[in-house]
Structure formats: C-alpha cells, structure tokens
C-alpha cells in the first residue's frame, strides 16, 4: 500500500466519504458520480472522458459502416455484495493473429442492485 492511497475500510460510510472526496479533486476524473438515495443502495459511475469520446466517435449513426462499432451493456457482474454493470465497445477492426475484433471497456457502474432507477441514473450520467 502506498502512502498516497487511502486505507480501505469495512465501514460503508467511510468508503462513501472517500468516494465523495475523489469527486472534488482536480486530478481525479474516473469517479464521475456517486448516488446515495433514501432506501436505495449507493451506486458509483466510473469512466474517463476518452471512453465517452470513443463511444461518440465509433458508435454514432453518422459513422461510415467500415468503422462503426457495437456498444454493448453487460448488466451485472456480482462482486461479493456489489454488482458491476460494464459497457464495451467492439471495433470493426480485426486482429491478424486471432481474426477477432478487439473489445474496449467503456463506462461502468458499481451498485447494490440492477433495478430501473439505478440503471436510469447510470445512463443519465453518461
């Protein structure tokens, strides 16, 4: 553990406070939103602006067919008590060795459940 990384805590309130502090740092741009609503599990939206730019560049309607990519959402991976919703962009280029298209990870969300309000928050933030 390095000196510049905060220690992990098993206390949810401390973990959320740590996330909130990342929102105010000028050099932190991966944590985009933390949502804490009454009677709902907290959620955290994570992405870099470059990931949004890639989605806009490669997945919009005005892109030529030979470079257009597929934007996918894999709704939930369970990581202990948390779930992760991951987006990916599959480009229409092909690797010489495998003859498969590379897959790039896009924005993601850590959350307690995959209910509609949580997903709405995620896609509204994007």
URZIQUI-V437466 format. One record per helix or strand. SS is the DSSP state (@ for helix, = for strand). FROM is the first residue (numbers start at 1). TO is the last residue. If there is no record, write none. Layout:
# URZIQUI-V437466
[[SS;FROM;TO] [SS;FROM;TO]]
This chain:
# URZIQUI-V437466
[[@;12;23] [=;31;35] [=;43;46] [@;49;59] [=;70;79] [=;82;90] [=;103;111] [@;116;125]]
